Amino acid sequence: MTVYRIQIDRSLCSGFGECARLAPEVIGLDAGGIASLRVGESGDPAVLEAAAACPMGAILVEAREAA
């Protein structure tokens, strides 16, 4: 199984919110509308689509095989 490690550079986030719509189990928007992680790792491949949808390139996803 693949596990994805997710990081968000909140200084780059402009609050478009597409990431939170695509991967709501992993990414949410805080009170200021900036993306924040709900979890740092996930097996949900939706995080790849969420990262690709970020127009600011604020989301980094690193894939690794679970032990």
C-alpha contacts under 8 A as a table, 3 or more apart, distances in Angstrom:
res1	aa1	res2	aa2	distance
1	M	43	G	7.44
1	M	65	E	5.86
1	M	66	A	5.65
2	T	43	G	6.03
2	T	63	A	6.45
2	T	64	R	5.62
2	T	65	E	4.55
2	T	66	A	5.79
3	V	41	E	6.64
3	V	42	S	5.62
3	V	43	G	4.58
3	V	44	D	7.76
3	V	63	A	5.81
3	V	64	R	5.43
3	V	65	E	5.95
3	V	66	A	5.88
4	Y	41	E	5.44
4	Y	42	S	5.25
4	Y	43	G	5.89
4	Y	44	D	7.53
4	Y	45	P	7.70
4	Y	47	V	7.69
4	Y	61	V	6.15
4	Y	62	E	5.50
4	Y	63	A	4.53
4	Y	64	R	6.38
5	R	40	G	5.92
5	R	41	E	4.47
5	R	42	S	6.71
5	R	61	V	5.61
5	R	62	E	5.08
5	R	63	A	6.39
5	R	64	R	7.91
6	I	37	L	7.91
6	I	40	G	5.44
6	I	41	E	5.97
6	I	42	S	7.89
6	I	47	V	7.81
6	I	59	I	7.07
6	I	60	L	5.76
6	I	61	V	4.65
6	I	62	E	6.55
7	Q	37	L	7.66
7	Q	40	G	7.02
7	Q	59	I	5.79
7	Q	60	L	5.15
7	Q	61	V	6.55
8	I	35	A	7.38
8	I	36	S	6.97
8	I	37	L	7.32
8	I	58	A	5.51
8	I	59	I	4.58
8	I	60	L	6.33
9	D	12	L	5.63
9	D	13	C	6.77
9	D	58	A	4.99
9	D	59	I	6.49
10	R	13	C	5.04
10	R	34	I	6.80
10	R	35	A	6.70
10	R	36	S	7.45
10	R	58	A	6.85
11	S	58	A	7.98
12	L	56	M	6.19
12	L	57	G	7.43
12	L	58	A	5.36
13	C	16	F	7.89
13	C	34	I	6.10
13	C	35	A	6.62
13	C	56	M	6.37
13	C	58	A	5.75
14	S	34	I	6.67
14	S	56	M	7.23
15	G	29	L	7.58
15	G	33	G	5.18
15	G	34	I	4.85
15	G	35	A	6.43
16	F	19	C	7.93
16	F	54	C	7.82
17	G	20	A	5.36
17	G	21	R	6.46
17	G	29	L	6.99
17	G	33	G	7.62
17	G	34	I	7.92
17	G	35	A	7.11
18	E	21	R	5.04
18	E	22	L	6.16
18	E	50	A	6.84
18	E	53	A	6.60
18	E	54	C	6.98
19	C	22	L	5.18
19	C	23	A	6.00
19	C	24	P	7.66
19	C	27	I	6.65
19	C	28	G	7.96
19	C	35	A	7.78
19	C	47	V	7.82
19	C	49	E	7.90
19	C	50	A	4.31
19	C	51	A	6.67
19	C	53	A	6.61
19	C	54	C	6.52
20	A	23	A	5.28
20	A	24	P	4.83
20	A	26	V	7.64
20	A	27	I	4.93
20	A	28	G	5.00
20	A	29	L	6.71
20	A	35	A	7.28
20	A	50	A	7.41
21	R	24	P	5.66
22	L	46	A	6.39
22	L	47	V	7.51
22	L	49	E	7.04
22	L	50	A	5.51
23	A	26	V	5.58
23	A	27	I	5.90
23	A	46	A	5.47
23	A	47	V	5.74
23	A	50	A	6.19
24	P	27	I	5.28
24	P	28	G	6.13
25	E	28	G	7.85
25	E	38	R	6.95
26	V	37	L	5.91
26	V	38	R	4.99
26	V	39	V	5.51
26	V	40	G	7.71
26	V	42	S	7.20
26	V	47	V	7.42
27	I	35	A	6.55
27	I	36	S	5.75
27	I	37	L	4.69
27	I	38	R	5.47
27	I	39	V	7.58
28	G	35	A	5.66
28	G	36	S	5.40
28	G	37	L	6.28
28	G	38	R	6.51
29	L	32	G	7.50
29	L	33	G	5.07
29	L	34	I	5.18
29	L	35	A	4.45
29	L	36	S	5.75
30	D	33	G	5.21
30	D	34	I	5.47
30	D	35	A	6.35
30	D	36	S	6.41
31	A	34	I	7.49
37	L	40	G	6.39
39	V	42	S	7.08
44	D	47	V	6.29
45	P	48	L	5.66
45	P	49	E	7.44
46	A	49	E	5.25
46	A	50	A	6.22
47	V	50	A	4.86
47	V	51	A	6.05
47	V	61	V	7.33
48	L	51	A	5.21
48	L	52	A	6.20
48	L	61	V	6.78
49	E	52	A	5.02
49	E	53	A	6.07
50	A	53	A	5.13
50	A	54	C	6.54
50	A	59	I	7.98
51	A	54	C	5.41
51	A	57	G	7.20
51	A	58	A	7.64
51	A	59	I	5.07
51	A	60	L	6.61
51	A	61	V	7.03
52	A	55	P	7.88
52	A	57	G	7.71
54	C	57	G	5.41
54	C	58	A	6.60
54	C	59	I	6.96
55	P	58	A	7.95
57	G	60	L	7.68
